[in-house]
Amino acid sequence: MNWKIKKFEELTTDELYMILKVRNEVFILEQTCPFLDCDDKDRKSFHMFSEEDNAVIAYCRLLPKGLAYKESSIGRVLVSKSYRGKDLAKQLMEKGINFILNNMKEREIKIQAQAYLFKFYSSFGFTPISEEYLEDNIPHIDMIYRIWYYYLKWIVLLKFIFIKFSSNYSSTYKK
């Protein structure tokens, strides 16, 4: 799978058209949610996407800190309907998070997650920071990814494993 990450001004006319087309298909038509998709944040964001057969099949928008929230953000996350169930959303999120951490040098990422995707986003280390609410008549929840929190969870897990291993080791070999 070939992924592209481009600033707005680096997008070709065809790429921009394909991005806006798939965003309209998913967010406006499929979710029957009439809203103004072009919100001026596109011009200052990075756009990550994958194409196949002259169509964008997966996409997300990577927003710098201060544009939508005080933290950096990932938004407009989508996989075209005919490509769902192929782990593209997982790849998309992993690459998006890595780009924000390694290229944008940010340590916090905020998202407005559709509530039914709570477990999916939690699997990347996002934690809830709001109650569920309606946005365009769709249940959402705000979530945040904090790099220090991610590492803290691993440290706690490793400490648990170490303690468990140490107690098993010492009880086995004390005799």
C-alpha positions in Angstrom: 0.0 0.0 0.0 1.4 3.3 -1.0 0.6 6.3 1.3 1.1 9.9 0.5 1.4 12.8 2.9 1.2 16.3 1.4 0.6 19.8 2.4 -2.4 21.5 0.8 -0.3 23.4 -1.7 1.5 20.2 -2.7 -1.7 18.4 -3.8 -2.4 18.2 -7.5 -5.8 19.3 -8.7 -6.7 15.7 -9.3 -5.7 14.6 -5.8 -7.6 17.5 -4.3 -10.7 16.6 -6.3 -10.5 12.9 -5.4 -10.1 13.8 -1.7 -13.1 16.1 -1.7 -15.1 13.6 -3.6 -14.5 10.7 -1.2 -15.0 13.0 1.8 -18.4 14.1 0.4 -19.3 10.4 -0.4 -18.6 9.3 3.2 -19.4 12.2 5.4 -22.3 13.9 3.5 -24.0 11.2 1.4 -23.3 8.0 3.3 -23.8 9.5 6.8 -26.6 11.7 5.5 -25.0 14.7 7.2 -25.2 17.9 5.3 -22.4 20.2 6.5 -19.8 22.4 4.9 -16.8 20.1 4.5 -14.4 22.8 3.2 -13.7 24.6 6.4 -10.5 26.5 5.7 -8.5 24.1 7.9 -7.5 22.1 4.8 -5.1 24.9 3.7 -3.0 24.6 6.8 -3.1 20.8 7.3 -1.3 17.7 6.0 -3.4 15.3 3.9 -2.6 11.6 4.1 -4.1 9.3 1.6 -3.8 6.2 -0.5 -5.1 5.8 -4.1 -6.2 2.9 -6.2 -7.7 3.0 -9.7 -7.7 6.9 -9.8 -9.6 7.1 -6.5 -8.7 7.9 -3.0 -9.5 4.8 -0.9 -8.3 6.0 2.5 -7.7 9.4 3.9 -7.2 11.6 7.0 -6.3 15.2 7.7 -3.5 15.9 10.1 -4.0 19.3 11.7 -1.2 21.2 13.5 -1.4 22.3 17.1 -3.6 25.4 17.4 -5.6 25.0 14.2 -8.6 23.2 15.6 -7.6 22.6 19.2 -4.6 23.5 21.4 -3.3 20.0 20.5 -2.5 18.6 17.1 -5.4 16.6 15.6 -6.4 13.9 13.2 -9.7 14.4 11.4 -11.8 13.4 8.4 -10.6 9.8 8.9 -12.2 7.6 6.3 -11.9 4.4 4.2 -13.9 4.2 1.0 -16.9 1.8 1.4 -15.6 -0.9 -0.9 -12.2 -1.0 0.9 -13.4 -1.4 4.4 -12.5 -4.5 6.4 -8.9 -4.6 5.0 -7.1 -3.0 7.9 -6.7 0.3 6.0 -8.1 2.3 8.8 -5.5 0.8 11.2 -2.7 1.5 8.8 -4.0 5.1 8.3 -4.1 5.8 12.0 -0.7 4.3 12.8 0.9 6.3 10.0 -1.0 9.5 11.0 0.0 9.2 14.7 3.7 8.4 13.7 3.8 11.4 11.3 2.5 13.8 14.0 4.9 12.4 16.6 8.0 12.2 14.4 7.6 14.9 11.7 5.3 17.5 13.4 7.1 16.8 16.7 3.9 17.0 18.7 3.2 14.9 21.8 -0.6 15.2 22.1 -3.3 14.4 19.5 -6.9 15.3 20.0 -9.7 13.7 18.0 -13.5 14.0 17.8 -14.4 10.3 17.5 -17.7 8.9 16.4 -18.8 7.0 19.5 -19.2 3.7 17.8 -15.4 3.8 17.0 -14.4 4.3 20.6 -12.7 0.8 20.9 -10.9 1.3 17.6 -9.4 4.6 18.7 -8.7 3.3 22.2 -6.6 0.5 20.7 -4.1 3.2 19.6 -3.9 4.7 23.1 -6.5 7.4 22.8 -8.5 8.1 26.0 -11.8 9.8 26.5 -11.8 13.4 27.7 -15.5 14.2 27.3 -18.9 12.7 27.7 -20.7 11.5 24.6 -22.4 14.3 22.6 -24.2 14.8 19.3 -22.3 16.5 16.5 -24.4 16.8 13.3 -26.8 14.3 14.8 -24.1 11.6 15.2 -22.9 10.5 18.7 -19.3 11.6 19.2 -16.7 11.6 22.1 -13.6 13.7 22.4 -10.4 11.6 22.9 -6.8 12.4 23.4 -3.5 10.6 22.7 -0.7 11.6 25.0 2.7 10.1 24.3 3.7 10.1 28.0 0.5 8.3 28.9 1.2 5.7 26.2 4.7 5.1 27.6 3.4 5.1 31.2 1.1 2.2 30.4 4.0 0.2 29.0 6.2 1.0 32.0 3.4 -0.2 34.3 2.9 -3.4 32.3 6.7 -4.1 32.2 7.0 -3.5 35.9 4.1 -6.0 36.5 5.8 -8.6 34.3 9.1 -8.0 36.1 7.6 -8.3 39.5 5.7 -11.5 38.5 8.8 -13.0 36.9 11.0 -12.0 39.9 8.6 -13.6 42.4 8.3 -16.8 40.4 12.1 -16.9 39.8 13.0 -16.3 43.5 10.4 -18.8 44.8 11.6 -21.4 42.3 15.3 -21.0 43.0 15.2 -20.2 46.8 15.0 -23.9 47.7 
